Amino acid sequence: MNHSEYDQNKQLLVTLFTGDIELTEVLSYIQSIGLNMDYSRNINILIDARESKSLYSIKGVTEISKVSKKAFQHYTGARLAIIESNPIETVLSIIYQKITKPTNYTFKIFSTKEAALRWLSK
């Protein structure tokens, strides 16, 4: 399950993922970002995934990469910070980072919310 809140003033989308996360949920989430014209075209995104477990494999990460590239093509720039606490989830995020190689957004992995927010506020 995920819950998102957008702060227009900070141009910050904060999303909390909890519980078991299916690939379809992640894909829908990314597609919704690409389709939402209310978000700043230069957005910061904070995903807190510390309380979630991904129910997809590396093949799913490849699909997430494809959908992300398409969704973020509508943005002039974006910075995405993901907070992970589980080693397996962190590895999936690293694989995503390596295969996606985004051109118009930056993606970093963090272990604390404070560090992620600090990076997003720079």
N, CA, C and O of each residue as an XYZ file, in Angstrom:
488
protein
N       0.852     -1.172      0.000
C       0.000      0.000      0.000
C       0.894      1.230      0.000
O       1.980      1.217      0.580
N       0.431      2.298     -0.656
C       1.186      3.542     -0.605
C       0.250      4.713     -0.369
O      -0.933      4.690     -0.711
N       0.836      5.735      0.230
C       0.120      6.974      0.499
C       1.044      8.122      0.116
O       2.205      8.154      0.524
N       0.527      9.067     -0.671
C       1.342     10.187     -1.135
C       0.730     11.517     -0.747
O      -0.490     11.666     -0.681
N       1.600     12.480     -0.491
C       1.194     13.865     -0.264
C       2.146     14.756     -1.035
O       3.357     14.531     -1.044
N       1.582     15.785     -1.690
C       2.388     16.698     -2.484
C       2.359     18.090     -1.857
O       1.291     18.630     -1.570
N       3.537     18.659     -1.651
C       3.686     20.015     -1.131
C       4.085     20.910     -2.303
O       5.232     20.890     -2.748
N       3.127     21.694     -2.797
C       3.348     22.552     -3.966
C       4.467     23.567     -3.703
O       5.286     23.829     -4.584
N       4.501     24.132     -2.505
C       5.512     25.147     -2.190
C       6.928     24.590     -2.242
O       7.846     25.259     -2.717
N       7.102     23.381     -1.759
C       8.430     22.750     -1.756
C       8.687     21.933     -3.021
O       9.797     21.445     -3.233
N       7.669     21.787     -3.853
C       7.737     20.939     -5.045
C       8.209     19.538     -4.655
O       9.079     18.947     -5.295
N       7.596     19.028     -3.572
C       8.020     17.765     -2.983
C       6.841     16.795     -2.877
O       5.812     17.103     -2.276
N       7.017     15.632     -3.470
C       6.058     14.542     -3.362
C       6.632     13.532     -2.375
O       7.709     12.981     -2.599
N       5.912     13.293     -1.289
C       6.350     12.340     -0.275
C       5.417     11.136     -0.320
O       4.197     11.275     -0.225
N       6.011      9.951     -0.467
C       5.222      8.726     -0.551
C       5.733      7.717      0.456
O       6.939      7.505      0.583
N       4.805      7.095      1.173
C       5.130      6.043      2.115
C       4.583      4.728      1.562
O       3.381      4.590      1.333
N       5.476      3.771      1.353
C       5.083      2.426      0.948
C       5.136      1.540      2.188
O       6.126      1.549      2.920
N       4.063      0.769      2.425
C       4.020     -0.141      3.563
C       3.501     -1.505      3.130
O       2.741     -1.618      2.169
N       3.918     -2.528      3.848
C       3.431     -3.877      3.584
C       4.036     -4.474      2.332
O       5.068     -4.021      1.837
N       3.368     -5.501      1.833
C       3.815     -6.186      0.617
C       3.457     -5.343     -0.604
O       2.316     -4.908     -0.759
N       4.438     -5.121     -1.459
C       4.249     -4.270     -2.631
C       4.379     -5.102     -3.904
O       5.433     -5.669     -4.192
N       3.304     -5.158     -4.642
C       3.286     -5.861     -5.932
C       3.865     -4.960     -7.019
O       3.851     -3.736     -6.895
N       4.361     -5.563     -8.059
C       4.911     -4.815     -9.195
C       3.870     -3.871     -9.784
O       4.193     -2.737    -10.137
N       2.634     -4.323     -9.893
C       1.585     -3.482    -10.481
C       1.374     -2.190     -9.690
O       1.076     -1.148    -10.275
N       1.526     -2.250     -8.374
C       1.366     -1.056     -7.543
C       2.475     -0.038     -7.828
O       2.219      1.163     -7.920
N       3.697     -0.530     -7.966
C       4.822      0.365     -8.259
C       4.644      0.993     -9.635
O       4.859      2.193     -9.800
N       4.258      0.199    -10.613
C       4.069      0.714    -11.978
C       2.958      1.759    -12.016
O       3.106      2.795    -12.665
N       1.857      1.500    -11.333
C       0.753      2.476    -11.283
C       1.204      3.779    -10.635
O       0.858      4.866    -11.096
N       1.975      3.658     -9.569
C       2.481      4.840     -8.867
C       3.339      5.697     -9.803
O       3.159      6.913     -9.878
N       4.255      5.067    -10.504
C       5.141      5.805    -11.410
C       4.347      6.432    -12.552
O       4.575      7.588    -12.907
N       3.425      5.681    -13.122
C       2.602      6.213    -14.204
C       1.780      7.403    -13.733
O       1.594      8.361    -14.483
N       1.292      7.354    -12.511
C       0.489      8.468    -11.989
C       1.328      9.739    -11.860
O       0.812     10.840    -12.053
N       2.590      9.601    -11.543
C       3.477     10.769    -11.483
C       3.628     11.369    -12.874
O       3.569     12.587    -13.042
N       3.823     10.518    -13.860
C       3.979     10.997    -15.233
C       2.736     11.689    -15.764
O       2.840     12.624    -16.557
N       1.569     11.246    -15.340
C       0.312     11.800    -15.843
C      -0.190     13.012    -15.069
O      -1.047     13.744    -15.564
N       0.324     13.234    -13.872
C      -0.180     14.316    -13.027
C       0.409     15.659    -13.457
O       1.588     15.931    -13.233
N      -0.411     16.479    -14.065
C       0.053     17.777    -14.557
C       0.028     18.853    -13.472
O       0.441     19.984    -13.727
N      -0.444     18.526    -12.272
C      -0.417     19.475    -11.158
C       0.951     19.532    -10.491
O       1.263     20.502     -9.800
N       1.758     18.515    -10.689
C       3.092     18.505    -10.094
C       4.017     19.432    -10.870
O       3.896     19.587    -12.085
N       4.943     20.044    -10.140
C       5.974     20.867    -10.774
C       6.730     20.009    -11.779
O       6.937     18.818    -11.546
N       7.134     20.592    -12.871
C       7.903     19.854    -13.886
C       9.357     19.662    -13.453
O      10.143     19.016    -14.146
N       9.694     20.224    -12.319
C      11.013     20.051    -11.720
C      10.775     19.593    -10.278
O      10.882     20.380     -9.337
N      10.454     18.326    -10.126
C       9.917     17.792     -8.873
C      10.976     17.063     -8.042
O      11.934     16.500     -8.572
N      10.773     17.094     -6.742
C      11.539     16.284     -5.804
C      10.602     15.223     -5.251
O       9.462     15.520     -4.893
N      11.080     13.987     -5.180
C      10.254     12.878     -4.719
C      10.989     12.136     -3.610
O      12.152     11.761     -3.756
N      10.297     11.937     -2.515
C      10.835     11.171     -1.396
C       9.960      9.934     -1.226
O       8.762     10.043     -0.966
N      10.562      8.771     -1.374
C       9.847      7.511     -1.181
C      10.418      6.827      0.047
O      11.601      6.492      0.092
N       9.569      6.624      1.037
C       9.972      5.924      2.247
C       9.467      4.486      2.128
O       8.273      4.217      2.259
N      10.392      3.582      1.882
C      10.032      2.179      1.668
C      10.544      1.283      2.793
O      10.653      0.069      2.624
N      10.855      1.880      3.929
C      11.424      1.102      5.045
C      10.453      0.079      5.607
O      10.878     -0.932      6.166
N       9.154      0.325      5.466
C       8.160     -0.591      6.040
C       7.490     -1.443      4.966
O       6.363     -1.906      5.142
N       8.191     -1.645      3.851
C       7.589     -2.412      2.760
C       8.486     -3.571      2.345
O       9.670     -3.629      2.676
N       7.878     -4.483      1.611
C       8.600     -5.627      1.058
C       8.171     -5.780     -0.398
O       6.987     -5.941     -0.692
N       9.127     -5.730     -1.290
C       8.833     -5.872     -2.720
C       8.565     -7.329     -3.055
O       9.328     -8.219     -2.681
N       7.472     -7.555     -3.765
C       7.106     -8.912     -4.177
C       7.409     -9.128     -5.655
O       6.663     -9.819     -6.350
N       8.489     -8.546     -6.130
C       8.901     -8.706     -7.518
C      10.407     -8.945     -7.555
O      11.123     -8.714     -6.581
N      10.858     -9.414     -8.710
C      12.259     -9.798     -8.874
C      13.003     -8.765     -9.724
O      12.498     -7.674     -9.991
N      14.185     -9.130    -10.132
C      14.992     -8.256    -10.988
C      14.261     -7.992    -12.304
O      14.373     -6.897    -12.855
N      13.524     -8.963    -12.812
C      12.734     -8.755    -14.030
C      11.736     -7.614    -13.819
O      11.509     -6.813    -14.726
N      11.146     -7.539    -12.640
C      10.235     -6.450    -12.310
C      10.948     -5.110    -12.276
O      10.383     -4.093    -12.677
N      12.180     -5.107    -11.802
C      12.973     -3.871    -11.759
C      13.197     -3.356    -13.184
O      13.179     -2.146    -13.414
N      13.405     -4.248    -14.121
C      13.569     -3.862    -15.531
C      12.304     -3.182    -16.047
O      12.383     -2.181    -16.759
N      11.160     -3.712    -15.698
C       9.885     -3.112    -16.113
C       9.700     -1.744    -15.454
O       9.235     -0.805    -16.100
N      10.059     -1.627    -14.184
C       9.985     -0.342    -13.486
C      10.872      0.692    -14.183
O      10.486      1.851    -14.329
N      12.043      0.272    -14.603
C      12.963      1.162    -15.308
C      12.340      1.695    -16.604
O      12.423      2.889    -16.890
N      11.722      0.815    -17.376
C      11.084      1.225    -18.638
C       9.952      2.223    -18.395
O       9.849      3.234    -19.090
N       9.112      1.937    -17.415
C       7.980      2.809    -17.107
C       8.477      4.157    -16.572
O       7.909      5.202    -16.892
N       9.532      4.130    -15.761
C      10.092      5.371    -15.208
C      10.606      6.286    -16.310
O      10.342      7.489    -16.303
N      11.335      5.718    -17.248
C      11.872      6.531    -18.339
C      10.749      7.231    -19.096
O      10.866      8.405    -19.448
N       9.675      6.514    -19.342
C       8.530      7.090    -20.052
C       7.834      8.147    -19.198
O       7.502      9.221    -19.701
N       7.610      7.866    -17.932
C       6.889      8.796    -17.051
C       7.660     10.091    -16.845
O       7.064     11.168    -16.830
N       8.964     10.002    -16.686
C       9.754     11.188    -16.382
C      10.156     11.993    -17.617
O      10.798     13.036    -17.492
N       9.789     11.522    -18.795
C      10.096     12.293    -20.000
C       9.311     13.603    -20.033
O       9.670     14.519    -20.772
N       8.247     13.697    -19.240
C       7.423     14.901    -19.184
C       7.955     15.929    -18.198
O       7.365     16.997    -18.035
N       9.052     15.617    -17.549
C       9.638     16.507    -16.541
C      10.932     17.117    -17.058
O      11.701     16.471    -17.771
N      11.159     18.376    -16.684
C      12.428     19.016    -17.049
C      13.542     18.529    -16.137
O      14.713     18.522    -16.516
N      13.170     18.127    -14.947
C      14.131     17.597    -13.997
C      13.405     17.020    -12.807
O      12.309     17.458    -12.458
N      14.013     16.052    -12.197
C      13.427     15.440    -11.008
C      14.561     14.838    -10.188
O      15.580     14.387    -10.712
N      14.336     14.852     -8.886
C      15.271     14.204     -7.965
C      14.456     13.253     -7.112
O      13.476     13.642     -6.476
N      14.881     11.999     -7.111
C      14.148     10.965     -6.411
C      15.043     10.362     -5.339
O      16.114      9.833     -5.636
N      14.595     10.446     -4.089
C      15.305      9.848     -2.957
C      14.454      8.713     -2.418
O      13.277      8.901     -2.114
N      15.046      7.546     -2.302
C      14.328      6.406     -1.740
C      15.031      5.971     -0.453
O      16.255      5.851     -0.399
N      14.227      5.742      0.570
C      14.763      5.313      1.861
C      14.495      3.823      2.000
O      13.351      3.374      1.935
N      15.562      3.070      2.192
C      15.480      1.613      2.340
C      16.154      1.206      3.644
O      17.107      1.851      4.081
N      15.665      0.139      4.263
C      16.311     -0.380      5.465
C      16.650     -1.866      5.342
O      17.427     -2.399      6.135
N      16.072     -2.522      4.358
C      16.270     -3.946      4.147
C      17.340     -4.155      3.073
O      17.265     -3.535      2.012
N      18.332     -5.010      3.323
C      19.388     -5.223      2.328
C      18.882     -5.687      0.962
O      19.407     -5.254     -0.064
N      17.892     -6.543      0.931
C      17.370     -7.025     -0.359
C      16.709     -5.880     -1.122
O      16.903     -5.743     -2.330
N      15.940     -5.069     -0.431
C      15.292     -3.921     -1.069
C      16.343     -2.933     -1.571
O      16.188     -2.344     -2.641
N      17.394     -2.758     -0.806
C      18.464     -1.851     -1.210
C      19.131     -2.359     -2.484
O      19.436     -1.573     -3.381
N      19.355     -3.656     -2.567
C      19.955     -4.236     -3.773
C      19.046     -4.011     -4.986
O      19.536     -3.673     -6.064
N      17.742     -4.192     -4.828
C      16.814     -3.947     -5.942
C      16.892     -2.487     -6.383
O      16.841     -2.201     -7.579
N      17.015     -1.569     -5.439
C      17.133     -0.149     -5.778
C      18.449      0.143     -6.492
O      18.482      0.948     -7.423
N      19.527     -0.499     -6.066
C      20.824     -0.317     -6.730
C      20.760     -0.844     -8.159
O      21.280     -0.213     -9.080
N      20.128     -1.993     -8.344
C      19.973     -2.547     -9.701
C      19.167     -1.585    -10.564
O      19.523     -1.336    -11.717
N      18.080     -1.041    -10.010
C      17.283     -0.052    -10.742
C      18.165      1.125    -11.156
O      18.120      1.566    -12.305
N      18.949      1.621    -10.236
C      19.820      2.772    -10.494
C      20.810      2.459    -11.614
O      21.076      3.312    -12.461
N      21.350      1.255    -11.625
C      22.355      0.871    -12.623
C      21.749      0.673    -14.008
O      22.359      1.055    -15.007
N      20.555      0.080    -14.083
C      19.992     -0.203    -15.412
C      19.224      0.973    -15.999
O      19.080      1.068    -17.217
N      18.729      1.870    -15.152
C      17.914      2.969    -15.661
C      18.759      4.063    -16.293
O      18.441      4.539    -17.383
N      19.821      4.462    -15.630
C      20.686      5.540    -16.110
C      19.854      6.722    -16.607
O      19.906      7.072    -17.786
N      19.098      7.327    -15.713
C      18.202      8.416    -16.124
C      18.966      9.628    -16.659
O      20.073      9.930    -16.212
N      18.358     10.307    -17.615
C      18.990     11.495    -18.187
C      18.407     12.785    -17.628
O      19.114     13.789    -17.549
N      17.144     12.783    -17.242
C      16.536     14.024    -16.770
C      16.124     13.961    -15.301
O      15.382     14.820    -14.824
N      16.603     12.952    -14.590
C      16.367     12.925    -13.147
C      17.498     12.188    -12.445
O      18.221     11.391    -13.043
N      17.625     12.483    -11.156
C      18.658     11.895    -10.324
C      17.999     10.997     -9.292
O      16.947     11.332     -8.747
N      18.609      9.872     -9.029
C      18.070      8.876     -8.106
C      19.152      8.503     -7.099
O      20.262      8.132     -7.481
N      18.823      8.603     -5.797
C      19.769      8.204     -4.753
C      19.050      7.384     -3.692
O      17.854      7.552     -3.457
N      19.803      6.497     -3.061
C      19.287      5.610     -2.029
C      19.817      6.083     -0.678
O      20.992      6.422     -0.538
N      18.925      6.097      0.313
C      19.285      6.553      1.656
C      18.799      5.557      2.691
O      17.924      4.732      2.427
N      19.391      5.653      3.883
C      18.939      4.811      4.990
C      18.166      5.619      6.030
O      17.528      5.039      6.909
N      18.215      6.960      5.941
C      17.457      7.788      6.882
C      16.674      8.869      6.133
O      17.080      9.339      5.070
N      15.555      9.239      6.716
C      14.719     10.290      6.137
C      15.444     11.635      6.186
O      15.338     12.432      5.254
N      16.168     11.885      7.252
C      16.882     13.150      7.413
C      17.894     13.353      6.284
O      17.962     14.431      5.694
N      18.677     12.317      5.986
C      19.678     12.416      4.922
C      19.009     12.617      3.563
O      19.488     13.400      2.743
N      17.916     11.919      3.329
C      17.193     12.056      2.061
C      16.647     13.469      1.894
O      16.779     14.059      0.821
N      16.039     14.017      2.939
C      15.495     15.382      2.866
C      16.597     16.420      2.698
O      16.421     17.416      1.997
N      17.725     16.183      3.341
C      18.858     17.109      3.201
C      19.315     17.161      1.743
O      19.551     18.239      1.198
N      19.436     15.989      1.119
C      19.858     15.913     -0.279
C      18.815     16.581     -1.201
O      19.174     17.307     -2.128
N      17.553     16.332     -0.940
C      16.495     16.909     -1.783
C      16.408     18.427     -1.634
O      15.950     19.106     -2.553
N      16.828     18.960     -0.518
C      16.717     20.411     -0.292
C      17.911     21.193     -0.838
O      17.908     22.424     -0.798
N      18.916     20.510     -1.341
C      20.102     21.204     -1.890
C      19.785     21.849     -3.219
O      20.655     22.473     -3.826
